[in-house]
């Protein structure tokens, strides 16, 4: 059984050497070839003097080499840091400096925009360019290793509790934070998700989400665990997703709600029903209307509604058999995890009592890189431990408000830092958005709070009209007044041309929308 992340690839390369591992447009690469490419890169960075647990950042669009670089970094005893390719030079520089990246893997075009940034990264030892040459402002620049056998090298000893990767959160509240994942975290996550999705060697997953996103990375690890295939896609438009699913006969599709809304509005070819086996949602609640449209498109495909934290990867999933009964639920704990709903004092909440979601188990990460204060805020002793235990088990305290019903199914209420505090009430933006989607009048919508002199915060909504229709702010507010208590009715509605702004992980960026309207009620 694989213990380390790179074992996932090596295991399938040994068992299924000629099976397709990755597909990119009209090209593919076998497990044997991908494993050899990763090994050549591992030998290259070992020769550069990469030390045990030193960081290797990958800043590139999805391509075979960028995946090989992640796995090769682990083969060499290093830690890979996938950098979201939509980030700009300033954000990339913060990540490189924050975790003292020693080797950067990127493309010639991206390197051209990083020259000044890299000059301010004193820990950088070398840059490996995937498709040519360039100037790194002082650090040596090397080409990606070509074909041929990997040079022999001796990698440092690594165990499953050691660091394997650092994933940087999107940083909607300040600078991005690096979540440190061990080999054990990542491999356990692959086993858990592959189990409940019932993945097999015959599956073909569409890799839409960035590999810097926890679930985007997990799509690779579950693929390699099962010897399945992944189709790499850096999409520009929702139609790119539809085209890739149909063209490559994908069996699995994963996305965040903002993308699902757009995908659901497309006219999908009937042929997709022949091969799409399941689809998964993460990164926020999927509106009921969106789920209903998707189920109409693909009546035989299984929907998996999920909830996760980068700090503990994936926490819950709703079995497809429950989607009709409780489409608003995020389900129950994934395999090999325990999910608790607790009061501020750590005691367990009663059924339907709001509380904080706490995740304990093997998926709990190693904390935030070089940030003891924030780590102490989120990683705290697990509730209910026996006082006889001398070594304290740490759990992730999510900061998210949820409730658990009488049957143990969990329902998301809101994130602490996004809850709107108005006239003494705490309002969940998700709850407001659900009502907005239920009107059938909108395409996309985001609710958030804006400072108000009398209310504390006012509920504000930014929305787009449903495709092919017109919409006024007054009409939408009137519908909200019919469906919501007075304190939840938006004080202000903006109807805009879409799409709404998103953060680097594809979620609606309420922080940006709120900041743009900060003086609305002054």
C-alpha positions as CSV (number, residue, x, y, z in Angstrom):
1,X,0.0,0.0,0.0
2,X,1.4,3.4,-0.9
3,X,2.7,5.4,2.1
4,X,4.2,8.4,0.3
5,X,2.7,10.7,-2.4
6,X,5.1,9.7,-5.1
7,X,4.3,6.0,-4.4
8,X,0.9,6.7,-5.9
9,X,2.4,7.3,-9.3
10,X,5.2,4.7,-9.1
11,X,2.7,2.0,-8.0
12,X,0.5,2.6,-11.1
13,X,3.5,2.9,-13.4
14,X,4.6,-0.6,-12.2
15,X,1.1,-2.1,-12.4
16,X,-0.2,-0.3,-15.5
17,X,2.8,1.0,-17.4
18,X,1.1,1.5,-20.7
19,X,-2.2,2.9,-19.4
20,X,-2.9,6.5,-20.0
21,X,-2.2,8.7,-17.0
22,X,-2.9,12.2,-18.3
23,X,-4.6,13.7,-21.4
24,X,-4.0,17.3,-22.6
25,X,-5.9,18.3,-25.7
26,X,-4.9,15.8,-28.4
27,X,-1.9,14.4,-26.5
28,X,-1.6,11.8,-23.8
29,X,1.1,10.3,-21.6
30,X,1.4,6.8,-20.1
31,X,2.1,6.0,-16.5
32,X,5.5,4.7,-17.5
33,X,6.4,7.9,-19.3
34,X,5.1,10.2,-16.6
35,X,7.0,8.3,-13.9
36,X,10.2,8.5,-15.9
37,X,9.7,12.2,-16.5
38,X,9.2,12.8,-12.7
39,X,12.3,10.7,-12.0
40,X,14.5,12.7,-14.4
41,X,13.4,15.9,-12.8
42,X,14.1,14.4,-9.3
43,X,17.6,13.6,-10.4
44,X,18.0,17.1,-11.8
45,X,17.1,18.9,-8.7
46,X,19.0,16.4,-6.5
47,X,22.1,17.4,-8.5
48,X,21.3,21.0,-7.8
49,X,21.7,20.3,-4.1
50,X,18.0,20.3,-3.1
51,X,17.9,19.4,0.6
52,X,15.4,17.3,2.5
53,X,12.0,19.1,2.8
54,X,13.2,22.1,0.8
55,X,10.5,23.7,-1.3
56,X,10.0,23.4,-5.1
57,X,7.4,25.8,-6.5
58,X,5.5,25.0,-9.8
59,X,4.0,28.1,-11.5
60,X,2.6,27.0,-14.8
61,X,-0.5,26.1,-16.6
62,X,-1.6,22.5,-16.6
63,X,0.8,20.3,-18.6
64,X,2.4,16.9,-18.3
65,X,5.7,18.5,-17.0
66,X,4.0,20.5,-14.3
67,X,2.5,17.3,-12.8
68,X,5.8,15.5,-13.2
69,X,7.5,18.3,-11.4
70,X,5.2,17.9,-8.3
71,X,5.8,14.2,-8.1
72,X,9.5,14.6,-8.9
73,X,10.0,17.1,-6.1
74,X,8.7,14.4,-3.6
75,X,10.9,11.7,-5.2
76,X,13.9,13.9,-4.5
77,X,12.8,14.3,-0.8
78,X,11.5,17.9,-1.4
79,X,8.2,19.6,-0.9
80,X,6.1,20.8,-3.8
81,X,4.3,24.2,-3.8
82,X,1.8,24.4,-6.6
83,X,1.2,28.1,-7.4
84,X,-2.1,29.0,-9.0
85,X,-1.3,30.1,-12.5
86,X,-3.8,33.0,-12.4
87,X,-1.7,34.7,-9.7
88,X,0.4,37.8,-10.6
89,X,4.0,38.5,-9.9
90,X,3.5,40.2,-6.6
91,X,1.4,37.3,-5.2
92,X,3.9,34.7,-6.6
93,X,6.8,36.6,-5.0
94,X,5.0,36.5,-1.6
95,X,4.7,32.7,-1.8
96,X,8.3,32.2,-3.0
97,X,9.6,34.3,-0.1
98,X,7.2,33.1,2.5
99,X,8.2,29.4,2.3
100,X,11.8,30.0,1.1
101,X,11.4,28.3,-2.3
102,X,14.7,26.9,-3.5
103,X,13.7,25.9,-7.0
104,X,11.0,27.4,-9.3
105,X,9.5,25.5,-12.2
106,X,7.8,27.8,-14.7
107,X,7.5,28.6,-18.4
108,X,9.5,31.1,-20.4
109,X,6.6,33.4,-20.8
110,X,5.8,33.5,-17.1
111,X,9.5,33.9,-16.2
112,X,9.6,37.0,-18.3
113,X,7.1,38.7,-15.9
114,X,8.9,37.5,-12.8
115,X,12.4,38.9,-13.3
116,X,12.1,41.8,-10.7
117,X,10.2,39.6,-8.3
118,X,12.8,36.8,-8.4
119,X,15.6,39.3,-7.7
120,X,13.9,39.8,-4.3
121,X,13.9,36.1,-3.5
122,X,17.2,35.4,-1.9
123,X,16.5,31.7,-1.1
124,X,16.0,30.8,-4.8
125,X,18.7,28.5,-6.0
126,X,17.6,27.9,-9.6
127,X,14.8,28.1,-12.1
128,X,13.8,25.2,-14.4
129,X,12.0,26.4,-17.5
130,X,9.6,23.9,-19.1
131,X,9.7,25.3,-22.6
132,X,12.8,27.3,-23.4
133,X,15.1,29.7,-21.7
134,X,14.9,33.0,-19.9
135,X,16.4,35.5,-17.4
136,X,15.7,34.9,-13.7
137,X,17.5,38.1,-12.4
138,X,20.5,36.3,-11.1
139,X,19.5,32.7,-10.3
140,X,20.7,30.0,-12.8
141,X,18.1,29.0,-15.4
142,X,18.0,25.4,-16.6
143,X,15.9,23.6,-19.2
144,X,13.4,20.9,-18.3
145,X,15.3,17.5,-18.5
146,X,14.9,15.8,-21.9
147,X,14.3,12.2,-22.7
148,X,16.5,9.3,-21.5
149,X,17.1,7.5,-18.3
150,X,17.2,9.4,-15.0
151,X,20.7,9.8,-13.5
152,X,21.2,7.8,-10.4
153,X,20.8,9.6,-7.1
154,X,20.2,8.9,-3.4
155,X,17.1,10.7,-2.0
156,X,16.9,11.5,1.7
157,X,14.9,9.2,3.8
158,X,11.3,10.4,4.1
159,X,8.4,9.0,6.2
160,X,4.7,9.6,5.9
161,X,4.5,12.2,8.6
162,X,7.0,14.4,6.8
163,X,6.0,17.4,4.7
164,X,4.9,16.7,1.1
165,X,3.3,19.9,-0.1
166,X,2.3,23.4,0.9
167,X,-1.0,24.8,-0.6
168,X,-1.6,28.5,-0.3
169,X,-5.1,29.7,0.4
170,X,-6.6,32.4,-1.8
171,X,-5.9,35.1,0.7
172,X,-9.3,36.9,0.6
173,X,-8.4,38.2,4.1
174,X,-4.8,39.4,3.8
175,X,-1.8,37.6,2.4
176,X,-2.2,34.0,1.4
177,X,-1.4,31.4,4.1
178,X,0.5,28.2,3.3
179,X,-1.2,25.0,4.6
180,X,1.4,22.3,5.2
181,X,0.3,18.8,4.1
182,X,2.1,15.6,5.1
183,X,2.4,12.6,2.8
184,X,0.0,10.9,5.2
185,X,-2.6,13.7,4.8
186,X,-2.5,13.5,1.0
187,X,-2.4,9.7,0.7
188,X,-5.2,9.3,3.2
189,X,-7.3,11.9,1.4
190,X,-6.8,9.9,-1.9
191,X,-8.0,6.7,-0.3
192,X,-11.0,8.3,1.4
193,X,-12.3,10.1,-1.7
194,X,-11.6,7.2,-4.0
195,X,-13.6,5.0,-1.7
196,X,-16.9,7.0,-1.6
197,X,-16.7,8.0,-5.3
198,X,-16.2,4.3,-6.1
199,X,-13.3,5.1,-8.5
200,X,-11.9,2.4,-10.7
201,X,-9.1,2.0,-13.2
202,X,-11.7,2.7,-15.9
203,X,-12.6,6.2,-14.7
204,X,-11.6,9.4,-16.6
205,X,-11.7,12.6,-14.5
206,X,-11.8,16.1,-15.9
207,X,-9.2,18.2,-14.0
208,X,-10.8,21.6,-14.1
209,X,-9.8,23.1,-10.7
210,X,-6.2,24.4,-10.2
211,X,-3.8,21.9,-8.7
212,X,-3.0,24.6,-6.0
213,X,-6.6,23.9,-4.8
214,X,-6.9,21.0,-2.4
215,X,-9.5,19.2,-4.4
216,X,-7.7,19.9,-7.7
217,X,-4.7,18.2,-6.2
218,X,-6.8,15.3,-5.0
219,X,-8.1,14.6,-8.5
220,X,-4.6,13.7,-9.4
221,X,-3.9,11.6,-6.3
222,X,-7.1,9.6,-6.6
223,X,-6.5,9.1,-10.4
224,X,-3.0,7.8,-9.7
225,X,-4.1,5.7,-6.8
226,X,-6.5,3.8,-9.0
227,X,-4.5,3.8,-12.2
228,X,-7.3,5.8,-13.9
229,X,-6.9,8.8,-16.3
230,X,-7.2,12.6,-15.8
231,X,-7.9,15.1,-18.5
232,X,-6.1,18.4,-17.9
233,X,-8.0,21.6,-18.7
234,X,-7.3,25.3,-18.1
235,X,-10.7,26.5,-19.2
236,X,-11.6,30.0,-20.2
237,X,-15.3,29.5,-20.7
238,X,-17.9,27.0,-19.4
239,X,-18.3,25.7,-22.9
240,X,-14.6,24.6,-22.8
241,X,-15.7,22.3,-19.9
242,X,-18.6,20.9,-21.8
243,X,-16.5,20.3,-24.9
244,X,-13.8,18.5,-22.9
245,X,-16.3,16.2,-21.1
246,X,-17.9,15.2,-24.4
247,X,-14.7,14.9,-26.5
248,X,-12.8,12.8,-23.9
249,X,-15.9,10.9,-22.6
250,X,-15.1,11.8,-19.0
251,X,-16.8,9.8,-16.3
252,X,-16.2,12.3,-13.5
253,X,-16.5,16.1,-13.2
254,X,-15.8,18.4,-10.3
255,X,-16.4,22.1,-9.9
256,X,-17.2,24.9,-7.4
257,X,-20.7,26.5,-7.3
258,X,-19.8,29.5,-9.4
259,X,-18.8,27.3,-12.3
260,X,-21.7,24.8,-11.7
261,X,-24.2,27.7,-12.2
262,X,-22.7,28.5,-15.6
263,X,-22.4,24.8,-16.6
264,X,-26.0,24.1,-15.7
265,X,-27.2,26.8,-18.1
266,X,-25.6,25.2,-21.1
267,X,-27.4,22.9,-23.6
268,X,-25.4,19.7,-23.0
269,X,-25.2,17.0,-25.8
270,X,-27.2,14.0,-25.0
271,X,-24.2,11.8,-25.6
272,X,-22.7,12.9,-22.3
273,X,-25.3,10.8,-20.5
274,X,-23.7,7.7,-21.9
275,X,-20.4,8.1,-20.0
276,X,-20.7,10.7,-17.2
277,X,-20.9,8.6,-14.0
278,X,-20.7,11.2,-11.3
279,X,-20.2,14.9,-10.6
280,X,-19.0,16.6,-7.4
281,X,-19.4,20.0,-5.8
282,X,-17.1,21.7,-3.3
283,X,-16.1,25.2,-2.2
284,X,-19.6,26.3,-1.1
285,X,-23.3,25.3,-1.3
286,X,-24.7,24.5,-4.7
287,X,-28.1,26.2,-5.2
288,X,-31.0,23.8,-5.4
289,X,-32.0,25.1,-8.8
290,X,-28.5,24.5,-10.2
291,X,-28.6,20.9,-8.9
292,X,-32.1,20.4,-10.4
293,X,-30.8,21.6,-13.8
294,X,-27.8,19.3,-13.6
295,X,-29.9,16.3,-12.7
296,X,-32.1,17.0,-15.7
297,X,-29.0,17.1,-18.0
298,X,-27.6,13.8,-16.6
299,X,-30.4,11.8,-14.9
300,X,-28.2,8.7,-14.4
301,X,-25.1,10.5,-13.1
302,X,-24.6,10.5,-9.3
303,X,-24.3,13.9,-7.6
304,X,-21.9,14.2,-4.6
305,X,-22.3,17.3,-2.6
306,X,-19.2,17.9,-0.4
307,X,-17.6,20.2,2.1
308,X,-14.0,20.6,2.7
309,X,-11.2,22.6,4.4
310,X,-7.8,23.1,2.9
311,X,-6.6,22.6,6.5
312,X,-8.1,19.1,6.6
313,X,-8.7,18.5,2.9
314,X,-12.2,17.0,2.8
315,X,-14.6,16.7,5.7
316,X,-18.0,15.6,4.6
317,X,-20.0,14.3,1.6
318,X,-23.7,13.6,0.9
319,X,-24.4,10.2,-0.6
320,X,-26.2,10.5,-3.9
321,X,-29.1,8.5,-2.5
322,X,-29.8,11.4,-0.1
323,X,-29.7,14.2,-2.7
324,X,-33.5,14.1,-3.2
325,X,-34.3,14.0,0.5
326,X,-31.9,16.6,1.8
327,X,-30.2,18.6,-1.1
328,X,-29.2,21.4,1.3
329,X,-27.1,19.0,3.4
330,X,-23.3,18.7,3.2
331,X,-23.7,15.1,4.4
332,X,-21.7,13.2,7.0
333,X,-18.0,12.5,7.6
334,X,-15.8,11.1,4.8
335,X,-14.2,7.7,5.5
336,X,-11.6,7.8,8.3
337,X,-12.6,11.2,9.7
338,X,-14.8,12.4,12.6
339,X,-16.8,15.6,12.3
340,X,-18.1,17.3,15.4
341,X,-20.5,20.2,15.9
342,X,-19.5,22.0,19.1
343,X,-20.3,25.0,21.2
344,X,-17.6,27.6,22.0
345,X,-16.6,25.7,25.2
346,X,-16.0,22.5,23.2
347,X,-19.1,20.7,24.3
348,X,-21.2,18.9,21.7
349,X,-24.2,20.7,20.3
350,X,-27.7,19.2,20.4
351,X,-29.5,18.2,17.3
352,X,-30.3,21.3,15.1
353,X,-28.3,23.6,17.5
354,X,-25.9,25.8,15.5
355,X,-22.2,25.2,16.3
356,X,-18.7,25.2,14.9
357,X,-17.6,22.3,12.7
358,X,-14.5,20.6,14.1
359,X,-12.6,18.0,12.0
360,X,-10.4,15.4,13.7
361,X,-8.4,12.5,12.1
362,X,-5.7,11.6,9.7
363,X,-6.5,14.4,7.2
364,X,-5.7,17.2,9.7
365,X,-2.7,19.1,8.2
366,X,0.5,20.2,9.9
367,X,-0.7,23.8,10.3
368,X,0.2,27.1,8.6
369,X,3.7,27.5,7.3
370,X,5.7,29.8,9.6
371,X,2.6,31.3,11.3
372,X,2.3,30.1,14.9
373,X,-0.4,32.6,15.7
374,X,-2.8,31.7,13.0
375,X,-2.1,28.0,13.5
376,X,-2.9,28.3,17.2
377,X,-6.3,29.9,16.3
378,X,-7.4,27.1,14.0
379,X,-5.6,24.0,15.2
380,X,-6.7,23.3,18.8
381,X,-7.2,20.3,21.1
382,X,-9.9,17.9,19.8
383,X,-13.0,18.1,22.0
384,X,-13.8,15.2,24.3
385,X,-10.4,13.8,24.8
386,X,-9.8,11.5,27.7
387,X,-7.9,13.5,30.4
388,X,-5.5,10.5,30.8
389,X,-4.0,11.2,27.4
390,X,-0.8,13.0,27.9
391,X,-0.2,14.0,24.3
392,X,-2.9,16.2,23.0
393,X,-4.6,15.4,19.7
394,X,-5.1,18.5,17.5
395,X,-8.2,19.1,15.4
396,X,-9.1,21.7,12.9
397,X,-11.7,24.2,14.2
398,X,-13.1,25.4,10.9
399,X,-14.7,28.7,11.9
400,X,-17.7,27.6,10.0
401,X,-21.2,27.5,11.5
402,X,-23.2,24.3,10.9
403,X,-26.0,22.2,12.4
404,X,-26.5,18.5,12.6
405,X,-30.0,17.0,12.3
406,X,-31.5,14.1,14.3
407,X,-30.2,11.6,11.7
408,X,-26.6,13.0,11.9
409,X,-26.6,14.9,8.6
410,X,-24.9,18.3,8.6
411,X,-26.1,21.6,7.2
412,X,-23.8,24.5,6.4
413,X,-25.0,27.9,7.9
414,X,-22.1,30.3,7.1
415,X,-18.5,31.2,7.5
416,X,-17.7,33.3,10.6
417,X,-15.8,35.9,8.6
418,X,-18.7,36.2,6.1
419,X,-21.6,36.3,8.4
420,X,-23.6,39.5,8.1
421,X,-24.4,41.2,11.5
422,X,-27.4,43.3,11.0
423,X,-29.9,44.8,13.6
424,X,-28.6,42.3,16.2
425,X,-29.1,39.3,13.9
426,X,-26.5,37.1,12.3
427,X,-27.4,36.5,8.6
428,X,-25.9,33.8,6.5
429,X,-25.1,35.0,3.0
430,X,-25.6,31.5,1.7
431,X,-29.2,31.5,3.0
432,X,-29.9,34.8,1.2
433,X,-28.4,33.5,-2.0
434,X,-30.5,30.3,-1.9
435,X,-33.6,32.5,-1.8
436,X,-32.3,34.6,-4.7
437,X,-31.7,31.5,-6.9
438,X,-35.1,30.1,-6.0
439,X,-36.8,33.1,-7.6
440,X,-35.6,31.9,-11.0
441,X,-34.8,35.5,-12.0
442,X,-31.1,35.5,-11.6
443,X,-28.0,34.0,-13.2
444,X,-25.5,34.5,-10.4
445,X,-25.7,36.2,-7.1
446,X,-23.5,37.1,-4.1
447,X,-24.8,38.5,-0.8
448,X,-22.5,40.2,1.7
449,X,-22.5,42.9,4.5
450,X,-21.7,46.6,4.1
451,X,-21.2,48.9,7.0
452,X,-24.4,50.8,7.8
453,X,-24.8,53.7,10.4
454,X,-28.0,52.3,11.9
455,X,-28.0,48.6,11.2
456,X,-24.4,47.8,11.9
457,X,-24.2,46.0,8.6
458,X,-26.7,46.1,5.7
459,X,-27.4,43.1,3.5
460,X,-26.3,43.9,0.0
461,X,-26.7,41.8,-3.1
462,X,-25.0,41.8,-6.5
463,X,-26.7,39.7,-9.1
464,X,-26.8,39.1,-12.8
465,X,-30.1,38.5,-14.7
466,X,-31.0,35.0,-15.8
467,X,-29.9,34.3,-19.4
468,X,-32.1,35.9,-22.0
469,X,-34.1,37.9,-19.5
470,X,-34.2,41.4,-18.0
471,X,-34.1,42.1,-14.3
472,X,-34.6,45.2,-12.1
473,X,-33.3,45.7,-8.6
474,X,-36.8,46.6,-7.5
475,X,-38.3,43.3,-8.8
476,X,-35.6,41.3,-7.1
477,X,-36.0,43.1,-3.7
478,X,-39.8,42.6,-4.0
479,X,-39.3,38.9,-4.4
480,X,-36.9,38.8,-1.4
481,X,-39.5,40.6,0.7
482,X,-42.0,37.9,-0.1
483,X,-39.6,35.1,0.9
484,X,-37.4,36.5,3.7
485,X,-37.9,38.0,7.1
486,X,-37.5,41.8,7.1
487,X,-34.0,41.8,8.6
488,X,-32.7,39.5,5.8
489,X,-34.2,41.5,2.9
490,X,-31.3,43.3,1.0
491,X,-31.1,47.0,1.7
492,X,-29.4,47.4,-1.7
493,X,-29.3,45.4,-4.9
494,X,-27.0,45.9,-7.9
495,X,-27.9,44.2,-11.2
496,X,-24.6,43.9,-13.2
497,X,-23.3,42.3,-16.3
498,X,-21.7,39.0,-15.5
499,X,-19.7,37.2,-14.6
500,X,-19.2,38.2,-10.9
501,X,-15.6,38.4,-9.7
502,X,-14.0,35.3,-8.4
503,X,-11.0,34.5,-6.3
504,X,-8.2,32.4,-7.6
505,X,-10.0,29.2,-6.6
506,X,-13.1,30.1,-8.6
507,X,-15.4,31.1,-5.7
508,X,-17.4,34.3,-5.8
509,X,-15.2,37.0,-4.1
510,X,-17.5,38.6,-1.6
511,X,-14.6,40.5,-0.2
512,X,-14.0,42.4,-3.4
513,X,-17.7,43.1,-4.0
514,X,-18.0,44.4,-0.4
515,X,-14.9,46.6,-0.7
516,X,-16.2,48.2,-3.9
517,X,-19.3,49.2,-2.1
518,X,-17.8,50.2,1.3
519,X,-19.2,53.8,1.3
520,X,-22.6,52.9,0.0
521,X,-24.5,54.0,3.1
522,X,-22.3,56.9,4.3
